[in-house]
Amino acid sequence: MGHLTPKKYTFTLILQYLFLLFDLGVNSFATFARSHPADLLVLFVVQDFCLIMSLTILLANFFSTYIFQAGLIQLLYAQFRMTLLICVTYIVLSISLHSWHMTIHWSAPLTHFWSVGYHSLYSVQRTIAVLYYYVSKRASLCISDPRYHEGSKWMQKQFSLP
């Protein structure tokens, strides 16, 4: 595993922020493309791909930490378990919502038919999206903490037994 240098970290941070902005933009403005279902399908596929890539980059950042390389995986898991859970949940909800949306509106894109289940999924996905944006940004900034990338007193304290 390579060491995460400030230059590499800056690149991955900018890339994660671009993915977040793209996701926010698609969630905000996808309804404008409703009249063109093929374009909307491409937009949804790219959005889901960006979500998966964002999670992959976050995991790569975890794997490049000194803590992970030293074998303290449990420490990283305890610190970022909610982040990982929310990221995976959001990806599953987004793919489910996109699939359902395309199934309903492919043949008649301008009809406005929302069942109770679809409306519930839409509301839950948008609510989790807000949490996803927060925890994803927080995790990408938190993982840049130098104590995760080099030996420190904090790390030695984690090794010591109570």
MDTraj code that builds the backbone (N, CA, C; nanometers):
import mdtraj as md
import numpy as np

residues = "MET GLY HIS LEU THR PRO LYS LYS TYR THR PHE THR LEU ILE LEU GLN TYR LEU PHE LEU LEU PHE ASP LEU GLY VAL ASN SER PHE ALA THR PHE ALA ARG SER HIS PRO ALA ASP LEU LEU VAL LEU PHE VAL VAL GLN ASP PHE CYS LEU ILE MET SER LEU THR ILE LEU LEU ALA ASN PHE PHE SER THR TYR ILE PHE GLN ALA GLY LEU ILE GLN LEU LEU TYR ALA GLN PHE ARG MET THR LEU LEU ILE CYS VAL THR TYR ILE VAL LEU SER ILE SER LEU HIS SER TRP HIS MET THR ILE HIS TRP SER ALA PRO LEU THR HIS PHE TRP SER VAL GLY TYR HIS SER LEU TYR SER VAL GLN ARG THR ILE ALA VAL LEU TYR TYR TYR VAL SER LYS ARG ALA SER LEU CYS ILE SER ASP PRO ARG TYR HIS GLU GLY SER LYS TRP MET GLN LYS GLN PHE SER LEU PRO".split()
xyz = np.array([
    [0.0833, -0.1175, 0.0000],
    [0.0000, 0.0000, 0.0000],
    [0.0882, 0.1244, 0.0000],
    [0.0572, 0.2169, -0.0857],
    [0.1342, 0.3401, -0.0921],
    [0.0915, 0.4373, 0.0158],
    [0.1852, 0.5227, 0.0507],
    [0.1563, 0.6253, 0.1507],
    [0.0778, 0.7375, 0.0837],
    [-0.0201, 0.7914, 0.1500],
    [-0.1039, 0.8964, 0.0952],
    [-0.0354, 1.0303, 0.1176],
    [0.0232, 1.0855, 0.0138],
    [0.0928, 1.2134, 0.0243],
    [-0.0086, 1.3266, 0.0159],
    [0.0304, 1.4473, 0.0613],
    [-0.0634, 1.5602, 0.0526],
    [-0.1111, 1.5871, -0.0901],
    [-0.0235, 1.5686, -0.1884],
    [-0.0631, 1.5921, -0.3273],
    [-0.1678, 1.4898, -0.3718],
    [-0.1451, 1.3626, -0.3386],
    [-0.2428, 1.2585, -0.3726],
    [-0.3731, 1.2813, -0.2970],
    [-0.3609, 1.3205, -0.1700],
    [-0.4815, 1.3410, -0.0909],
    [-0.5632, 1.4566, -0.1458],
    [-0.4959, 1.5643, -0.1869],
    [-0.5668, 1.6780, -0.2444],
    [-0.6428, 1.6353, -0.3693],
    [-0.5788, 1.5546, -0.4527],
    [-0.6448, 1.5054, -0.5742],
    [-0.7677, 1.4214, -0.5398],
    [-0.7540, 1.3287, -0.4455],
    [-0.8681, 1.2434, -0.4105],
    [-0.9786, 1.3241, -0.3433],
    [-0.9409, 1.4242, -0.2647],
    [-1.0408, 1.5089, -0.1993],
    [-1.1199, 1.5883, -0.3031],
    [-1.0500, 1.6465, -0.3996],
    [-1.1178, 1.7220, -0.5051],
    [-1.2084, 1.6296, -0.5861],
    [-1.1603, 1.5103, -0.6160],
    [-1.2404, 1.4142, -0.6915],
    [-1.3671, 1.3751, -0.6142],
    [-1.3538, 1.3516, -0.4847],
    [-1.4715, 1.3182, -0.4037],
    [-1.5704, 1.4344, -0.3999],
    [-1.5206, 1.5562, -0.3892],
    [-1.6098, 1.6723, -0.3891],
    [-1.6794, 1.6894, -0.5237],
    [-1.6090, 1.6618, -0.6327],
    [-1.6730, 1.6684, -0.7645],
    [-1.7836, 1.5639, -0.7762],
    [-1.7584, 1.4438, -0.7246],
    [-1.8621, 1.3407, -0.7249],
    [-1.9824, 1.3838, -0.6413],
    [-1.9573, 1.4451, -0.5257],
    [-2.0674, 1.4930, -0.4414],
    [-2.1473, 1.6023, -0.5120],
    [-2.0778, 1.6957, -0.5758],
    [-2.1470, 1.8031, -0.6475],
    [-2.2282, 1.7489, -0.7648],
    [-2.1725, 1.6518, -0.8363],
    [-2.2463, 1.5911, -0.9469],
    [-2.3719, 1.5218, -0.8951],
    [-2.3588, 1.4482, -0.7861],
    [-2.4734, 1.3791, -0.7273],
    [-2.5800, 1.4791, -0.6834],
    [-2.5375, 1.5849, -0.6191],
    [-2.6309, 1.6891, -0.5760],
    [-2.7005, 1.7521, -0.6964],
    [-2.6246, 1.7774, -0.8020],
    [-2.6830, 1.8356, -0.9228],
    [-2.7848, 1.7439, -0.9885],
    [-2.7534, 1.6163, -0.9980],
    [-2.8477, 1.5213, -1.0585],
    [-2.9728, 1.5101, -0.9726],
    [-2.9555, 1.5010, -0.8409],
    [-3.0725, 1.4929, -0.7531],
    [-3.1586, 1.6184, -0.7636],
    [-3.0962, 1.7327, -0.7844],
    [-3.1703, 1.8584, -0.7895],
    [-3.2370, 1.8834, -0.9245],
    [-3.1692, 1.8470, -1.0334],
    [-3.2154, 1.8906, -1.1648],
    [-3.2535, 1.7782, -1.2606],
    [-3.2612, 1.6555, -1.2145],
    [-3.2949, 1.5435, -1.3037],
    [-3.4362, 1.5550, -1.3588],
    [-3.5243, 1.6212, -1.2884],
    [-3.6621, 1.6336, -1.3368],
    [-3.6697, 1.7149, -1.4658],
    [-3.5707, 1.7992, -1.4918],
    [-3.5710, 1.8758, -1.6165],
    [-3.5474, 1.7869, -1.7381],
    [-3.4901, 1.6701, -1.7182],
    [-3.4633, 1.5778, -1.8288],
    [-3.5709, 1.4703, -1.8416],
    [-3.6820, 1.4863, -1.7727],
    [-3.7869, 1.3837, -1.7732],
    [-3.8441, 1.3555, -1.9110],
    [-3.8469, 1.4549, -1.9957],
    [-3.9073, 1.4341, -2.1279],
    [-3.8190, 1.3502, -2.2200],
    [-3.6943, 1.3270, -2.1817],
    [-3.6006, 1.2462, -2.2610],
    [-3.5516, 1.1292, -2.1756],
    [-3.6254, 1.0173, -2.1753],
    [-3.5906, 0.9063, -2.0857],
    [-3.4526, 0.8461, -2.1110],
    [-3.4063, 0.8450, -2.2349],
    [-3.2732, 0.7884, -2.2628],
    [-3.1640, 0.8747, -2.1986],
    [-3.1802, 1.0063, -2.2076],
    [-3.0832, 1.0964, -2.1437],
    [-3.0865, 1.0807, -1.9920],
    [-3.2062, 1.0654, -1.9392],
    [-3.2209, 1.0474, -1.7951],
    [-3.1583, 0.9158, -1.7497],
    [-3.1727, 0.8122, -1.8299],
    [-3.1109, 0.6835, -1.7979],
    [-2.9589, 0.6967, -1.7922],
    [-2.9011, 0.7648, -1.8896],
    [-2.7559, 0.7863, -1.8905],
    [-2.7142, 0.8663, -1.7678],
    [-2.7903, 0.9683, -1.7351],
    [-2.7602, 1.0505, -1.6176],
    [-2.7640, 0.9670, -1.4900],
    [-2.8642, 0.8816, -1.4762],
    [-2.8746, 0.7960, -1.3579],
    [-2.7606, 0.6947, -1.3508],
    [-2.7234, 0.6377, -1.4648],
    [-2.6133, 0.5405, -1.4658],
    [-2.4828, 0.6087, -1.4255],
    [-2.4582, 0.7275, -1.4792],
    [-2.3362, 0.8013, -1.4431],
    [-2.3390, 0.8396, -1.2954],
    [-2.4553, 0.8797, -1.2448],
    [-2.4664, 0.9140, -1.1031],
    [-2.4352, 0.7932, -1.0154],
    [-2.4905, 0.6784, -1.0480],
    [-2.4643, 0.5583, -0.9686],
    [-2.3180, 0.5169, -0.9780],
    [-2.2585, 0.5313, -1.0955],
    [-2.1160, 0.5026, -1.1122],
    [-2.0319, 0.5962, -1.0246],
    [-2.0680, 0.7238, -1.0213],
    [-1.9946, 0.8204, -0.9378],
    [-2.0078, 0.7871, -0.7893],
    [-2.1244, 0.7410, -0.7477],
    [-2.1425, 0.7014, -0.6080],
    [-2.0523, 0.5835, -0.5729],
    [-2.0454, 0.4864, -0.6616],
    [-1.9602, 0.3697, -0.6371],
    [-1.8134, 0.4103, -0.6376],
    [-1.7750, 0.4985, -0.7290],
    [-1.6360, 0.5458, -0.7338],
    [-1.6012, 0.6264, -0.6086],
    [-1.6945, 0.7046, -0.5590],
    [-1.6707, 0.7822, -0.4375],
    [-1.6461, 0.6902, -0.3183],
    [-1.7251, 0.5843, -0.3073],
    [-1.7041, 0.4866, -0.2002],
    [-1.5703, 0.4156, -0.2177],
    [-1.5346, 0.3838, -0.3406],
    [-1.4065, 0.3186, -0.3681],
    [-1.2896, 0.4076, -0.3279],
    [-1.2983, 0.5355, -0.3587],
    [-1.1919, 0.6295, -0.3209],
    [-1.1828, 0.6408, -0.1695],
    [-1.2972, 0.6461, -0.1029],
    [-1.2968, 0.6534, 0.0435],
    [-1.2311, 0.5293, 0.1034],
    [-1.2632, 0.4127, 0.0505],
    [-1.2014, 0.2892, 0.0995],
    [-1.0516, 0.2867, 0.0689],
    [-1.0119, 0.3357, -0.0474],
    [-0.8689, 0.3423, -0.0806],
    [-0.7958, 0.4347, 0.0163],
    [-0.8605, 0.5436, 0.0553],
    [-0.8006, 0.6329, 0.1553],
    [-0.7858, 0.5618, 0.2895],
    [-0.8844, 0.4804, 0.3262],
    [-0.8732, 0.4028, 0.4500],
    [-0.7562, 0.3054, 0.4419],
    [-0.7452, 0.2366, 0.3288],
    [-0.6420, 0.1340, 0.3138],
    [-0.5014, 0.1926, 0.3112],
    [-0.4886, 0.3196, 0.2777],
    [-0.3554, 0.3799, 0.2707],
    [-0.3105, 0.4390, 0.4045],
    [-0.3926, 0.4292, 0.5068],
    [-0.3540, 0.4849, 0.6364],
    [-0.2553, 0.3936, 0.7079],
    [-0.1778, 0.4542, 0.7930],
    [-0.0809, 0.3812, 0.8738],
    [-0.1534, 0.2852, 0.9684],
    [-0.2683, 0.3274, 1.0178],
    [-0.3472, 0.2453, 1.1104],
    [-0.3898, 0.1149, 1.0428],
    [-0.4363, 0.1231, 0.9194],
    [-0.4778, 0.0029, 0.8465],
    [-0.3581, -0.0871, 0.8214],
    [-0.2471, -0.0275, 0.7803],
    [-0.1274, -0.1051, 0.7503],
    [-0.0676, -0.1671, 0.8759],
    [-0.0908, -0.1037, 0.9917],
    [-0.0411, -0.1586, 1.1179],
    [-0.1333, -0.2674, 1.1725],
    [-0.2471, -0.2884, 1.1086],
    [-0.3366, -0.3955, 1.1496],
    [-0.4465, -0.3531, 1.2453],
    [-0.4658, -0.2236, 1.2627],
    [-0.5712, -0.1754, 1.3529],
    [-0.6992, -0.1448, 1.2751],
    [-0.7437, -0.2431, 1.2008],
    [-0.8620, -0.2261, 1.1179],
    [-0.9842, -0.1965, 1.2048],
    [-0.9910, -0.2592, 1.3202],
    [-1.1044, -0.2390, 1.4108],
    [-1.1167, -0.0926, 1.4526],
    [-1.0031, -0.0266, 1.4711],
    [-1.0038, 0.1150, 1.5090],
    [-1.0644, 0.2007, 1.3978],
    [-1.0248, 0.1737, 1.2738],
    [-1.0833, 0.2470, 1.1607],
    [-1.2318, 0.2151, 1.1466],
    [-1.2664, 0.0883, 1.1626],
    [-1.4062, 0.0483, 1.1503],
    [-1.4926, 0.1172, 1.2562],
    [-1.4426, 0.1221, 1.3787],
    [-1.5184, 0.1875, 1.4857],
    [-1.5362, 0.3362, 1.4575],
    [-1.4341, 0.3972, 1.4002],
    [-1.4376, 0.5409, 1.3730],
    [-1.5316, 0.5744, 1.2565],
    [-1.5371, 0.4878, 1.1553],
    [-1.6078, 0.5212, 1.0318],
    [-1.7206, 0.4243, 0.9968],
    [-1.7686, 0.3474, 1.0916],
    [-1.8723, 0.2481, 1.0634],
    [-2.0014, 0.3135, 1.0144],
    [-2.0441, 0.4233, 1.0766],
    [-2.1672, 0.4901, 1.0342],
    [-2.1528, 0.5476, 0.8940],
    [-2.0349, 0.6001, 0.8649],
    [-2.0095, 0.6545, 0.7315],
    [-2.0258, 0.5461, 0.6259],
    [-1.9643, 0.4318, 0.6491],
    [-1.9737, 0.3222, 0.5526],
    [-2.1174, 0.2728, 0.5386],
    [-2.1876, 0.2612, 0.6498],
    [-2.3267, 0.2156, 0.6470],
    [-2.4150, 0.3129, 0.5685],
    [-2.3995, 0.4419, 0.5932],
    [-2.4809, 0.5417, 0.5233],
    [-2.4453, 0.5461, 0.3749],
    [-2.3171, 0.5346, 0.3417],
    [-2.2760, 0.5349, 0.2003],
    [-2.3367, 0.4177, 0.1246],
    [-2.3277, 0.2990, 0.1806],
    [-2.3822, 0.1806, 0.1135],
    [-2.5347, 0.1894, 0.1051],
    [-2.5988, 0.2344, 0.2119],
    [-2.7444, 0.2503, 0.2117],
    [-2.7878, 0.3490, 0.1044],
    [-2.7171, 0.4597, 0.0932],
    [-2.7517, 0.5608, -0.0064],
    [-2.7344, 0.5078, -0.1488],
    [-2.6292, 0.4319, -0.1718],
    [-2.6084, 0.3745, -0.3052],
    [-2.7228, 0.2791, -0.3402],
    [-2.7602, 0.1930, -0.2461],
    [-2.8697, 0.0976, -0.2701],
    [-3.0015, 0.1718, -0.2934],
    [-3.0293, 0.2733, -0.2120],
    [-3.1527, 0.3510, -0.2293],
    [-3.1543, 0.4238, -0.3635],
    [-3.0413, 0.4797, -0.4034],
    [-3.0348, 0.5521, -0.5308],
    [-3.0582, 0.4592, -0.6487],
    [-2.9925, 0.3449, -0.6486],
    [-3.0111, 0.2497, -0.7583],
    [-3.1557, 0.1999, -0.7616],
    [-3.2139, 0.1748, -0.6452],
    [-3.3541, 0.1308, -0.6391],
    [-3.4480, 0.2380, -0.6932],
    [-3.4269, 0.3617, -0.6514],
    [-3.5118, 0.4719, -0.6973],
    [-3.4977, 0.4928, -0.8479],
    [-3.3765, 0.4874, -0.8977],
    [-3.3552, 0.5073, -1.0412],
    [-3.4205, 0.3959, -1.1223],
    [-3.4078, 0.2730, -1.0748],
    [-3.4695, 0.1599, -1.1455],
    [-3.6212, 0.1738, -1.1483],
    [-3.6780, 0.2070, -1.0343],
    [-3.8229, 0.2212, -1.0259],
    [-3.8706, 0.3381, -1.1123],
    [-3.7981, 0.4483, -1.1078],
    [-3.8355, 0.5660, -1.1870],
    [-3.8350, 0.5337, -1.3369],
    [-3.7301, 0.4657, -1.3820],
    [-3.7214, 0.4342, -1.5245],
    [-3.8282, 0.3328, -1.5650],
    [-3.8628, 0.2410, -1.4765],
    [-3.9674, 0.1430, -1.5054],
    [-4.1028, 0.2115, -1.5219],
    [-4.1316, 0.3061, -1.4346],
    [-4.2614, 0.3749, -1.4387],
    [-4.2707, 0.4714, -1.5564],
    [-4.1673, 0.5494, -1.5789],
    [-4.1759, 0.6616, -1.6720],
    [-4.1117, 0.6387, -1.8083],
    [-4.0625, 0.5192, -1.8381],
    [-3.9954, 0.4983, -1.9667],
    [-4.0923, 0.5150, -2.0843],
    [-4.2088, 0.4531, -2.0767],
    [-4.3025, 0.4576, -2.1899],
    [-4.3797, 0.5892, -2.1972],
    [-4.4063, 0.6511, -2.0843],
    [-4.4790, 0.7788, -2.0812],
    [-4.4064, 0.8727, -1.9842],
    [-4.3014, 0.9393, -2.0319],
    [-4.2150, 1.0146, -1.9412],
    [-4.2802, 1.1351, -1.8742],
    [-4.3840, 1.1906, -1.9338],
    [-4.4416, 1.3120, -1.8760],
    [-4.5641, 1.2864, -1.7894],
    [-4.6029, 1.1606, -1.7728],
    [-4.7125, 1.1311, -1.6808],
    [-4.6612, 1.1436, -1.5378],
    [-4.7476, 1.1890, -1.4542],
    [-4.7080, 1.2121, -1.3153],
    [-4.7788, 1.1099, -1.2265],
    [-4.7253, 0.9892, -1.2230],
    [-4.7838, 0.8826, -1.1428],
    [-4.6851, 0.8431, -1.0340],
    [-4.7194, 0.8728, -0.9110],
    [-4.6352, 0.8360, -0.7971],
    [-4.7201, 0.7528, -0.7014],
    [-4.6857, 0.6273, -0.6893],
    [-4.7548, 0.5432, -0.5914],
    [-4.7026, 0.5792, -0.4521],
    [-4.7693, 0.5267, -0.3506],
    [-4.7268, 0.5533, -0.2129],
    [-4.5864, 0.4977, -0.1888],
    [-4.5607, 0.3793, -0.2414],
    [-4.4288, 0.3183, -0.2245],
    [-4.3192, 0.3987, -0.2915],
    [-4.3459, 0.4454, -0.4142],
    [-4.2462, 0.5252, -0.4857],
    [-4.2212, 0.6568, -0.4130],
    [-4.3271, 0.7198, -0.3683],
    [-4.3128, 0.8462, -0.2958],
    [-4.2348, 0.8253, -0.1661],
    [-4.2591, 0.7156, -0.0976],
    [-4.1853, 0.6846, 0.0256],
    [-4.0375, 0.6618, -0.0037],
    [-4.0075, 0.5837, -0.1072],
    [-3.8680, 0.5589, -0.1446],
    [-3.7984, 0.6884, -0.1837],
    [-3.8673, 0.7729, -0.2585],
    [-3.8119, 0.9018, -0.2994],
    [-3.7783, 0.9871, -0.1765],
    [-3.8708, 0.9933, -0.0819],
    [-3.8495, 1.0743, 0.0388],
    [-3.7351, 1.0205, 0.1237],
    [-3.7294, 0.8893, 0.1409],
    [-3.6216, 0.8290, 0.2203],
    [-3.4869, 0.8502, 0.1513],
    [-3.4833, 0.8329, 0.0190],
    [-3.3574, 0.8503, -0.0542],
    [-3.3075, 0.9935, -0.0433],
    [-3.3961, 1.0901, -0.0544],
    [-3.3543, 1.2308, -0.0448],
    [-3.3116, 1.2670, 0.0979],
    [-3.3752, 1.2077, 0.1971],
    [-3.3353, 1.2324, 0.3361],
    [-3.1983, 1.1721, 0.3640],
    [-3.1774, 1.0494, 0.3200],
    [-3.0472, 0.9846, 0.3385],
    [-2.9399, 1.0577, 0.2577],
    [-2.9786, 1.1201, 0.1461],
    [-2.8817, 1.1953, 0.0652],
    [-2.8170, 1.3064, 0.1466],
    [-2.8962, 1.3747, 0.2272],
    [-2.8416, 1.4823, 0.3107],
    [-2.7405, 1.4252, 0.4095],
    [-2.7752, 1.3145, 0.4733],
    [-2.6808, 1.2486, 0.5644],
    [-2.5564, 1.2013, 0.4898],
    [-2.5762, 1.1480, 0.3700],
    [-2.4639, 1.1003, 0.2893],
    [-2.3665, 1.2139, 0.2580],
    [-2.4189, 1.3297, 0.2176],
    [-2.3316, 1.4430, 0.1860],
    [-2.2513, 1.4841, 0.3090],
    [-2.3165, 1.4851, 0.4238],
    [-2.2482, 1.5250, 0.5471],
    [-2.1399, 1.4247, 0.5868],
    [-2.1745, 1.2967, 0.5965],
    [-2.0770, 1.1984, 0.6452],
    [-1.9657, 1.1743, 0.5444],
    [-1.9975, 1.1845, 0.4164],
    [-1.8943, 1.1650, 0.3149],
    [-1.7915, 1.2774, 0.3206],
    [-1.8380, 1.3989, 0.3323],
    [-1.7456, 1.5129, 0.3419],
    [-1.6667, 1.5053, 0.4722],
    [-1.7344, 1.4735, 0.5810],
    [-1.6666, 1.4640, 0.7102],
    [-1.5595, 1.3548, 0.7100],
    [-1.5914, 1.2400, 0.6530],
    [-1.4951, 1.1295, 0.6493],
    [-1.3751, 1.1631, 0.5621],
    [-1.3997, 1.2272, 0.4480],
    [-1.2876, 1.2609, 0.3601],
    [-1.1954, 1.3630, 0.4251],
    [-1.2492, 1.4514, 0.5065],
    [-1.1642, 1.5471, 0.5785],
    [-1.0984, 1.4822, 0.6999],
    [-1.1707, 1.3972, 0.7688],
    [-1.1186, 1.3335, 0.8899],
    [-1.0042, 1.2372, 0.8587],
    [-1.0136, 1.1678, 0.7472],
    [-0.9102, 1.0699, 0.7127],
    [-0.7780, 1.1389, 0.6782],
    [-0.7815, 1.2698, 0.6582],
    [-0.6575, 1.3441, 0.6302],
    [-0.5805, 1.3778, 0.7575],
    [-0.6374, 1.3467, 0.8729],
    [-0.5702, 1.3735, 0.9999],
    [-0.4350, 1.3025, 1.0023],
    [-0.3258, 1.3743, 1.0332],
    [-0.1924, 1.3130, 1.0314],
    [-0.1780, 1.1924, 1.1243],
    [-0.2566, 1.1846, 1.2288],
    [-0.2419, 1.0714, 1.3205],
    [-0.2813, 0.9390, 1.2549],
    [-0.3560, 0.9441, 1.1453],
    [-0.3895, 0.8223, 1.0722],
    [-0.2793, 0.7792, 0.9759],
    [-0.1860, 0.8685, 0.9464],
    [-0.0867, 0.8420, 0.8426],
    [0.0552, 0.8277, 0.8937],
    [0.0770, 0.8380, 1.0213],
    [0.2119, 0.8225, 1.0759],
    [0.2019, 0.7774, 1.2205],
    [0.3099, 0.7234, 1.2713],
    [0.3117, 0.6845, 1.4118],
    [0.3002, 0.8089, 1.4995],
    [0.2233, 0.8010, 1.6059],
    [0.2055, 0.9155, 1.6949],
    [0.1757, 0.8649, 1.8358],
    [0.1734, 0.9557, 1.9312],
    [0.1397, 0.9182, 2.0689],
    [-0.0031, 0.8641, 2.0759],
    [-0.0911, 0.9216, 1.9953],
    [-0.2285, 0.8733, 1.9919],
    [-0.2311, 0.7270, 1.9469],
    [-0.1500, 0.6949, 1.8455],
    [-0.1426, 0.5576, 1.7948],
    [-0.0864, 0.4651, 1.9020],
    [0.0182, 0.5076, 1.9717],
    [0.0777, 0.4254, 2.0766],
    [-0.0228, 0.4010, 2.1886],
    [-0.1034, 0.5014, 2.2172],
    [-0.2058, 0.4867, 2.3207],
    [-0.3097, 0.3815, 2.2787],
    [-0.3409, 0.3746, 2.1501],
    [-0.4359, 0.2754, 2.1010],
    [-0.3796, 0.1340, 2.1120],
    [-0.2458, 0.1213, 2.1014],
    [-0.1813, -0.0094, 2.1143],
    [-0.1787, -0.0588, 2.2585],
    [-0.1707, 0.0339, 2.3535],
    [-0.1564, -0.0059, 2.4939],
    [-0.2853, -0.0684, 2.5456],
    [-0.2689, -0.1617, 2.6341],
    [-0.3838, -0.2299, 2.6930],
    [-0.4307, -0.1538, 2.8159],
    [-0.5602, -0.1529, 2.8433],
    [-0.6112, -0.0806, 2.9610],
    [-0.5729, -0.1459, 3.0917],
])
top = md.Topology()
chain = top.add_chain()
for i, resn in enumerate(residues, 1):
    res = top.add_residue(resn, chain, resSeq=i)
    for name in ("N", "CA", "C"):
        top.add_atom(name, md.element.get_by_symbol(name[0]), res)
traj = md.Trajectory(xyz[None], top)
